[in-house]
């Protein structure tokens, strides 16, 4: 049997909430598909970047990066965190580069 689980809003809004979600997923037997919304505050962050408020881009990117690093550090062991950083850092740099070149 295939179980589809969707989590959003406050269920992905903090490290503790994400840990609860992970526990639910791990305890569910069988095949599963897990769908999540963005972590709390990330959708608003992305909308803010699209609005391109002068002087706020660097602050917004730093907040975005910190939130993801904090969650990864709290939920992953050292080896997993290192692997995460190998993927995350180049993606953040590409994101910074592409968002700075699109600014008029």
Secondary structure in CASP SS format (residue, H / E / C, confidence):
PFRMAT SS
TARGET T0000
AUTHOR 0000-0000-0000
METHOD secondary structure of the structure
MODEL  1
X C 1.00
X E 1.00
X E 1.00
X E 1.00
X E 1.00
X E 1.00
X E 1.00
X C 1.00
X H 1.00
X H 1.00
X H 1.00
X H 1.00
X C 1.00
X C 1.00
X H 1.00
X H 1.00
X H 1.00
X H 1.00
X H 1.00
X H 1.00
X H 1.00
X H 1.00
X H 1.00
X H 1.00
X H 1.00
X H 1.00
X H 1.00
X C 1.00
X C 1.00
X C 1.00
X E 1.00
X E 1.00
X E 1.00
X E 1.00
X E 1.00
X E 1.00
X C 1.00
X C 1.00
X C 1.00
X C 1.00
X C 1.00
X H 1.00
X H 1.00
X H 1.00
X H 1.00
X H 1.00
X H 1.00
X H 1.00
X H 1.00
X H 1.00
X H 1.00
X C 1.00
X C 1.00
X C 1.00
X C 1.00
X C 1.00
X H 1.00
X H 1.00
X H 1.00
X H 1.00
X H 1.00
X H 1.00
X H 1.00
X H 1.00
X H 1.00
X H 1.00
X H 1.00
X H 1.00
X H 1.00
X H 1.00
X H 1.00
X H 1.00
X H 1.00
X H 1.00
X H 1.00
X C 1.00
X C 1.00
X H 1.00
X H 1.00
X H 1.00
X H 1.00
X H 1.00
X H 1.00
X H 1.00
X H 1.00
X H 1.00
X H 1.00
X H 1.00
X H 1.00
X H 1.00
X H 1.00
X H 1.00
X H 1.00
X H 1.00
X H 1.00
X H 1.00
X H 1.00
X H 1.00
X H 1.00
X H 1.00
X H 1.00
X C 1.00
X C 1.00
X C 1.00
END
